[in-house]
């Protein structure tokens, strides 16, 4: 009798049970982690930075493992501001340096969201709706919403 072989695809590996919340705010990443820690009694700590090799952009990541409720929380700063110095040559403004700033986003489809909160948990939709409503009560957060994961073109970016 021939042994059975099992095939796994990349989609199987990406089907971890998680939800993604887009948070709209102008706060710095460490400040957003502090706000979540303060308002929700969490303990986010800076974990690592995701470095994009093409652009040399570093997107900061904060993690919190809630062992009591079997939830992993990952806060990702979806925004990075690059700066390039351009030198004018010739003319009246010769040798004048101009700093050009360009924003980069980890998930381009969510470019208006400054932060992404990935929650790895097996929870009901009511839990997420309730959590989003509580997020919206924080004065430094303009709004928050549950992200439809189908709109993300590269879901492999969310595996970190």
KEFI-170117 format. One line per field, with one value per residue: residue number from 1; chain; z, y, x of N, C-alpha, C in turn; residue in one letter. Coordinates in nm, 2 decimals, always signed. Each point is the difference from the previous one (the first is absolute). Layout:
# KEFI-170117
k = (NUM, ...)
c = (A, ...)
n.zz = (Z, ...)
n.yy = (Y, ...)
n.xx = (X, ...)
ca.zz = (Z, ...)
ca.yy = (Y, ...)
ca.xx = (X, ...)
c.zz = (Z, ...)
c.yy = (Y, ...)
c.xx = (X, ...)
r = (A, ...)
# end
This chain:
# KEFI-170117
k = (1, 2, 3, 4, 5, 6, 7, 8, 9, 10, 11, 12, 13, 14, 15, 16, 17, 18, 19, 20, 21, 22, 23, 24, 25, 26, 27, 28, 29, 30, 31, 32, 33, 34, 35, 36, 37, 38, 39, 40, 41, 42, 43, 44, 45, 46, 47, 48, 49, 50, 51, 52, 53, 54, 55, 56, 57, 58, 59, 60, 61, 62, 63, 64, 65, 66, 67, 68, 69, 70, 71, 72, 73, 74, 75, 76, 77, 78, 79, 80, 81, 82, 83, 84, 85, 86, 87, 88, 89, 90, 91, 92, 93, 94, 95, 96, 97, 98, 99, 100, 101, 102, 103, 104, 105, 106, 107, 108, 109, 110, 111, 112, 113, 114, 115, 116, 117, 118, 119, 120, 121, 122, 123, 124, 125, 126, 127, 128, 129, 130, 131, 132, 133, 134, 135, 136, 137, 138, 139, 140, 141, 142, 143, 144, 145, 146, 147, 148, 149, 150, 151, 152, 153, 154, 155, 156, 157, 158, 159, 160)
c = (A, A, A, A, A, A, A, A, A, A, A, A, A, A, A, A, A, A, A, A, A, A, A, A, A, A, A, A, A, A, A, A, A, A, A, A, A, A, A, A, A, A, A, A, A, A, A, A, A, A, A, A, A, A, A, A, A, A, A, A, A, A, A, A, A, A, A, A, A, A, A, A, A, A, A, A, A, A, A, A, A, A, A, A, A, A, A, A, A, A, A, A, A, A, A, A, A, A, A, A, A, A, A, A, A, A, A, A, A, A, A, A, A, A, A, A, A, A, A, A, A, A, A, A, A, A, A, A, A, A, A, A, A, A, A, A, A, A, A, A, A, A, A, A, A, A, A, A, A, A, A, A, A, A, A, A, A, A, A, A)
n.zz = (+0.00, -0.09, +0.07, +0.07, -0.09, +0.08, -0.08, +0.03, -0.01, -0.06, -0.06, +0.02, -0.03, -0.09, +0.02, +0.07, +0.11, -0.08, +0.07, -0.08, +0.09, -0.08, +0.05, +0.00, +0.00, +0.06, +0.09, +0.08, -0.05, +0.06, -0.05, -0.12, +0.01, +0.05, -0.10, -0.08, +0.05, -0.01, -0.12, -0.04, +0.08, -0.11, -0.06, -0.10, -0.07, -0.03, -0.11, -0.11, -0.10, -0.08, -0.06, -0.08, -0.06, -0.08, +0.11, +0.07, -0.02, +0.13, +0.00, +0.10, +0.08, +0.06, +0.10, +0.02, +0.08, -0.03, +0.09, +0.07, -0.11, -0.01, +0.02, -0.12, +0.05, -0.12, +0.05, -0.12, +0.00, -0.06, +0.07, -0.10, +0.06, -0.13, +0.01, -0.11, -0.01, -0.06, -0.08, +0.00, -0.13, +0.00, -0.06, +0.04, +0.00, -0.06, +0.01, -0.03, +0.13, -0.06, +0.11, -0.06, +0.05, +0.02, +0.02, +0.07, -0.05, +0.12, +0.02, -0.12, +0.01, +0.11, -0.10, +0.03, +0.03, +0.11, +0.06, +0.01, +0.06, +0.01, +0.01, +0.06, -0.03, +0.07, -0.06, +0.06, -0.10, +0.10, +0.02, -0.13, -0.02, +0.11, -0.04, -0.12, +0.05, +0.08, -0.11, -0.05, +0.12, -0.05, +0.07, +0.01, +0.00, -0.12, -0.05, +0.01, -0.08, -0.01, -0.03, -0.12, +0.05, -0.07, +0.05, +0.08, -0.08, +0.11, +0.03, -0.07, -0.03, +0.03, -0.06, +0.13)
n.yy = (-0.12, +0.10, +0.06, +0.06, +0.08, +0.09, +0.08, +0.09, +0.09, +0.11, -0.01, -0.12, +0.04, +0.07, -0.12, +0.07, -0.03, +0.11, +0.12, +0.09, +0.08, +0.09, +0.07, +0.10, +0.04, +0.11, -0.09, +0.01, -0.10, +0.05, +0.11, -0.05, -0.06, +0.11, +0.06, -0.10, +0.01, +0.13, +0.01, -0.09, +0.06, +0.04, -0.08, +0.09, -0.07, +0.09, -0.06, +0.06, +0.02, +0.02, -0.05, +0.09, -0.10, +0.01, +0.03, -0.10, -0.02, +0.05, -0.10, +0.07, -0.10, +0.00, -0.08, -0.07, -0.09, -0.01, -0.05, +0.09, +0.08, -0.04, +0.12, +0.02, +0.10, +0.05, +0.11, +0.03, +0.07, +0.04, +0.09, +0.04, +0.10, +0.00, +0.03, +0.08, +0.02, +0.11, +0.00, +0.13, +0.00, +0.10, +0.12, +0.07, -0.12, +0.03, -0.13, +0.02, -0.04, -0.09, -0.01, -0.11, +0.01, -0.14, -0.01, -0.10, -0.10, -0.07, +0.04, +0.01, -0.10, +0.00, +0.08, +0.01, -0.13, +0.07, -0.08, -0.12, -0.04, -0.10, -0.06, -0.08, -0.03, -0.09, +0.11, +0.04, +0.03, -0.04, -0.09, -0.02, +0.00, -0.07, -0.07, +0.00, -0.03, -0.08, -0.05, +0.02, -0.05, -0.05, +0.12, -0.07, -0.08, +0.03, -0.12, -0.11, -0.10, -0.10, -0.05, +0.01, -0.11, -0.01, +0.12, -0.08, +0.06, +0.03, -0.10, -0.04, +0.13, -0.06, -0.08, +0.04)
n.xx = (+0.08, -0.03, +0.09, -0.09, -0.01, +0.05, -0.08, +0.09, -0.09, +0.05, -0.11, +0.03, +0.12, -0.06, -0.06, +0.09, -0.06, -0.01, -0.01, -0.03, +0.05, -0.05, +0.11, -0.08, +0.12, +0.04, -0.02, +0.10, +0.07, +0.11, -0.05, -0.03, +0.12, +0.05, -0.07, +0.04, +0.13, -0.01, -0.06, +0.08, +0.08, +0.06, +0.09, -0.03, +0.09, +0.09, -0.04, -0.03, +0.08, -0.10, +0.11, -0.04, +0.05, -0.11, -0.08, +0.06, -0.13, +0.00, -0.09, -0.02, +0.03, -0.12, +0.04, -0.11, +0.04, -0.13, +0.08, -0.07, +0.00, +0.12, +0.05, +0.04, +0.05, -0.01, +0.08, -0.04, +0.11, -0.11, +0.07, +0.07, +0.07, +0.03, +0.13, +0.00, +0.13, -0.06, +0.10, -0.03, +0.01, +0.09, +0.00, -0.10, -0.06, +0.11, +0.02, -0.13, +0.00, -0.07, -0.07, -0.01, -0.12, +0.00, -0.13, +0.03, -0.07, -0.01, -0.12, +0.03, -0.07, +0.08, +0.02, -0.13, +0.02, +0.03, -0.09, +0.06, -0.11, +0.10, -0.12, +0.09, -0.13, -0.06, -0.05, -0.11, -0.08, -0.09, +0.09, +0.02, -0.13, -0.01, +0.10, -0.05, -0.12, +0.07, +0.05, -0.12, -0.01, +0.12, +0.02, +0.11, -0.10, +0.01, +0.04, -0.07, +0.05, -0.08, +0.11, -0.05, +0.04, -0.12, -0.01, +0.07, +0.08, +0.08, -0.09, +0.10, -0.03, -0.11, +0.09, +0.00)
ca.zz = (+0.00, -0.02, +0.10, -0.05, +0.00, +0.03, -0.06, +0.06, -0.08, +0.07, +0.05, +0.12, +0.10, +0.02, +0.05, +0.14, +0.04, +0.05, -0.06, -0.02, +0.02, -0.04, +0.09, -0.06, +0.10, -0.03, +0.11, -0.03, +0.03, +0.15, +0.07, -0.02, +0.09, +0.13, +0.02, +0.01, +0.13, +0.11, -0.01, +0.00, +0.10, -0.07, +0.03, -0.12, +0.01, -0.14, -0.04, -0.11, -0.11, -0.13, -0.09, -0.14, -0.07, -0.11, +0.04, +0.13, +0.10, +0.11, +0.06, +0.14, +0.05, +0.14, +0.03, +0.13, +0.01, +0.11, +0.03, +0.07, -0.10, -0.12, -0.11, -0.04, -0.05, -0.07, -0.05, -0.11, -0.05, -0.15, -0.06, +0.01, -0.08, -0.06, -0.03, -0.10, -0.02, -0.14, -0.01, -0.12, -0.07, -0.10, +0.01, +0.12, +0.12, -0.01, +0.12, +0.11, +0.03, +0.03, +0.06, -0.06, +0.09, -0.07, +0.09, -0.04, +0.08, +0.00, -0.08, -0.09, -0.01, +0.12, +0.01, +0.09, +0.13, +0.05, +0.07, -0.02, +0.12, -0.04, +0.11, -0.03, +0.10, -0.04, +0.07, -0.07, -0.06, +0.10, +0.08, -0.08, +0.00, +0.13, +0.02, -0.09, +0.07, +0.11, -0.07, -0.05, +0.11, +0.04, -0.08, -0.10, -0.11, -0.08, -0.02, -0.02, -0.07, -0.03, -0.14, -0.08, -0.05, -0.14, -0.07, +0.00, -0.12, +0.04, +0.14, +0.06, +0.08, +0.14, +0.07, +0.07)
ca.yy = (+0.12, +0.12, +0.10, +0.12, +0.12, +0.12, +0.12, +0.13, +0.12, +0.12, +0.04, -0.07, +0.06, +0.13, +0.00, +0.01, +0.08, +0.13, +0.11, +0.12, +0.13, +0.12, +0.11, +0.13, +0.09, +0.06, -0.02, -0.08, -0.14, -0.03, +0.06, -0.08, -0.12, +0.05, +0.02, -0.13, -0.06, +0.08, -0.01, -0.14, -0.08, -0.09, +0.02, +0.00, +0.03, +0.00, -0.14, +0.01, +0.08, -0.07, +0.08, -0.02, +0.01, +0.09, +0.14, +0.01, +0.05, -0.09, +0.01, -0.05, -0.10, -0.01, -0.12, -0.03, -0.13, -0.01, -0.15, -0.03, -0.01, -0.07, +0.10, +0.07, +0.14, +0.05, +0.13, +0.03, +0.14, -0.02, +0.12, +0.03, +0.12, +0.00, +0.13, +0.01, +0.14, +0.02, +0.12, +0.07, +0.03, +0.11, +0.10, +0.09, -0.08, -0.10, -0.06, +0.00, -0.13, -0.01, -0.13, -0.06, -0.11, -0.08, -0.10, -0.14, -0.07, -0.14, -0.06, +0.12, +0.01, +0.07, +0.11, +0.10, -0.04, +0.02, -0.12, -0.12, -0.09, -0.14, -0.08, -0.14, -0.06, -0.06, +0.08, +0.03, +0.13, +0.09, +0.04, +0.10, +0.12, +0.06, +0.06, +0.12, +0.11, +0.05, +0.07, +0.13, +0.09, +0.06, +0.13, +0.01, -0.08, +0.06, -0.11, -0.13, -0.09, -0.13, -0.01, -0.11, -0.06, -0.02, +0.12, +0.01, -0.07, -0.09, -0.04, -0.06, +0.10, +0.00, -0.11, +0.04)
ca.xx = (-0.08, +0.08, -0.03, -0.07, +0.08, -0.08, +0.06, -0.04, +0.03, +0.03, -0.13, -0.02, +0.08, -0.05, -0.14, +0.00, -0.12, +0.03, -0.07, +0.08, -0.07, +0.07, -0.02, +0.03, +0.05, +0.13, +0.09, +0.12, -0.02, +0.01, -0.11, -0.12, +0.01, -0.03, -0.14, -0.07, +0.03, -0.07, -0.15, -0.05, +0.08, +0.09, +0.14, +0.08, +0.14, +0.06, +0.05, +0.09, -0.04, +0.00, +0.08, -0.02, +0.13, +0.00, +0.00, +0.06, -0.10, -0.02, -0.13, +0.01, -0.10, -0.02, -0.08, -0.06, -0.06, -0.10, +0.00, -0.12, -0.11, +0.05, +0.00, +0.12, -0.03, +0.12, -0.03, +0.10, +0.00, -0.01, +0.04, +0.15, +0.03, +0.13, +0.05, +0.11, +0.05, +0.02, +0.08, -0.03, +0.12, -0.02, -0.10, +0.00, +0.00, +0.11, +0.06, -0.10, -0.05, -0.15, -0.04, -0.12, -0.05, -0.09, -0.05, -0.01, -0.09, +0.02, -0.11, -0.04, -0.15, -0.05, +0.10, -0.05, +0.01, +0.14, +0.03, -0.08, +0.00, -0.03, -0.04, +0.00, -0.09, -0.13, -0.10, -0.12, +0.00, -0.04, +0.12, +0.07, -0.08, +0.01, +0.14, +0.01, -0.08, +0.08, +0.12, -0.05, -0.02, +0.13, +0.00, +0.11, -0.04, -0.11, -0.09, +0.06, -0.10, +0.04, +0.04, -0.04, +0.13, +0.00, +0.05, +0.15, +0.05, +0.11, -0.02, +0.12, +0.07, -0.06, +0.06, +0.12)
c.zz = (+0.00, +0.11, -0.06, +0.01, +0.02, -0.06, +0.07, -0.10, +0.09, +0.06, +0.13, +0.12, +0.04, +0.07, +0.15, +0.04, +0.06, -0.07, +0.00, +0.02, -0.05, +0.10, -0.06, +0.11, -0.05, +0.11, -0.05, +0.04, +0.15, +0.08, -0.01, +0.08, +0.14, +0.02, +0.01, +0.13, +0.11, +0.00, +0.01, +0.09, -0.08, +0.03, -0.13, +0.02, -0.14, -0.02, -0.10, -0.10, -0.13, -0.10, -0.14, -0.08, -0.11, +0.04, +0.12, +0.11, +0.11, +0.07, +0.14, +0.03, +0.15, +0.02, +0.14, +0.00, +0.13, +0.03, +0.07, -0.10, -0.13, -0.12, -0.02, -0.07, -0.07, -0.06, -0.10, -0.04, -0.15, -0.08, +0.02, -0.10, -0.04, -0.03, -0.09, -0.01, -0.15, -0.01, -0.14, -0.07, -0.10, +0.04, +0.13, +0.13, -0.01, +0.14, +0.12, +0.02, +0.04, +0.06, -0.05, +0.09, -0.08, +0.10, -0.07, +0.09, -0.02, -0.08, -0.08, -0.01, +0.12, +0.03, +0.09, +0.14, +0.05, +0.07, -0.04, +0.12, -0.05, +0.13, -0.04, +0.12, -0.07, +0.08, -0.09, -0.07, +0.10, +0.09, -0.08, -0.01, +0.13, +0.02, -0.09, +0.06, +0.11, -0.05, -0.04, +0.12, +0.04, -0.09, -0.10, -0.12, -0.08, -0.02, -0.02, -0.07, -0.02, -0.15, -0.07, -0.06, -0.14, -0.08, +0.00, -0.11, +0.03, +0.14, +0.06, +0.08, +0.14, +0.08, +0.06, +0.14)
c.yy = (+0.12, +0.10, +0.13, +0.12, +0.12, +0.12, +0.12, +0.11, +0.12, +0.05, -0.07, +0.06, +0.14, +0.01, -0.01, +0.09, +0.13, +0.10, +0.12, +0.13, +0.11, +0.11, +0.13, +0.10, +0.06, -0.01, -0.08, -0.14, -0.03, +0.06, -0.08, -0.13, +0.04, +0.02, -0.13, -0.06, +0.07, -0.03, -0.15, -0.10, -0.11, +0.03, -0.01, +0.03, -0.01, -0.13, +0.01, +0.10, -0.08, +0.09, -0.03, +0.03, +0.10, +0.15, +0.04, +0.06, -0.10, +0.03, -0.06, -0.09, -0.01, -0.13, -0.01, -0.14, -0.01, -0.15, -0.04, -0.03, -0.07, +0.09, +0.06, +0.13, +0.05, +0.13, +0.04, +0.15, -0.01, +0.12, +0.02, +0.12, +0.00, +0.14, -0.01, +0.14, +0.01, +0.14, +0.06, +0.03, +0.11, +0.10, +0.07, -0.08, -0.12, -0.05, +0.02, -0.14, +0.00, -0.14, -0.04, -0.11, -0.07, -0.11, -0.14, -0.08, -0.15, -0.08, +0.12, +0.01, +0.07, +0.12, +0.11, -0.04, +0.00, -0.13, -0.11, -0.09, -0.13, -0.07, -0.15, -0.06, -0.06, +0.07, +0.02, +0.14, +0.11, +0.05, +0.11, +0.13, +0.08, +0.06, +0.12, +0.12, +0.06, +0.08, +0.14, +0.10, +0.07, +0.12, +0.01, -0.09, +0.06, -0.10, -0.13, -0.08, -0.14, -0.01, -0.13, -0.06, -0.03, +0.11, +0.01, -0.09, -0.10, -0.04, -0.06, +0.11, +0.00, -0.12, +0.05, -0.03)
c.xx = (+0.09, -0.04, -0.06, +0.10, -0.10, +0.07, -0.06, +0.04, +0.02, -0.13, -0.03, +0.08, -0.05, -0.14, +0.00, -0.12, +0.04, -0.09, +0.09, -0.08, +0.08, -0.03, +0.05, +0.04, +0.13, +0.10, +0.13, -0.02, +0.01, -0.11, -0.13, +0.01, -0.03, -0.15, -0.08, +0.03, -0.08, -0.15, -0.05, +0.08, +0.08, +0.14, +0.08, +0.14, +0.06, +0.07, +0.12, -0.04, +0.00, +0.07, -0.03, +0.13, +0.00, +0.02, +0.07, -0.09, -0.01, -0.13, +0.00, -0.12, +0.01, -0.09, -0.04, -0.06, -0.09, -0.02, -0.13, -0.12, +0.05, -0.01, +0.14, -0.03, +0.13, -0.04, +0.11, -0.02, +0.00, +0.06, +0.15, +0.02, +0.14, +0.04, +0.11, +0.04, +0.04, +0.08, -0.03, +0.13, -0.03, -0.10, +0.01, +0.01, +0.10, +0.05, -0.10, -0.05, -0.15, -0.02, -0.13, -0.05, -0.11, -0.05, +0.00, -0.10, +0.03, -0.11, -0.06, -0.15, -0.06, +0.09, -0.06, +0.01, +0.14, +0.04, -0.09, +0.01, -0.05, -0.03, -0.02, -0.08, -0.12, -0.11, -0.12, +0.01, -0.04, +0.12, +0.08, -0.07, +0.00, +0.14, +0.02, -0.07, +0.08, +0.13, -0.04, -0.02, +0.13, +0.01, +0.11, -0.03, -0.11, -0.11, +0.07, -0.11, +0.06, +0.03, -0.05, +0.13, +0.01, +0.06, +0.15, +0.05, +0.11, -0.02, +0.12, +0.08, -0.05, +0.05, +0.13, -0.01)
r = (X, X, X, X, X, X, X, X, X, X, X, X, X, X, X, X, X, X, X, X, X, X, X, X, X, X, X, X, X, X, X, X, X, X, X, X, X, X, X, X, X, X, X, X, X, X, X, X, X, X, X, X, X, X, X, X, X, X, X, X, X, X, X, X, X, X, X, X, X, X, X, X, X, X, X, X, X, X, X, X, X, X, X, X, X, X, X, X, X, X, X, X, X, X, X, X, X, X, X, X, X, X, X, X, X, X, X, X, X, X, X, X, X, X, X, X, X, X, X, X, X, X, X, X, X, X, X, X, X, X, X, X, X, X, X, X, X, X, X, X, X, X, X, X, X, X, X, X, X, X, X, X, X, X, X, X, X, X, X, X)
# end
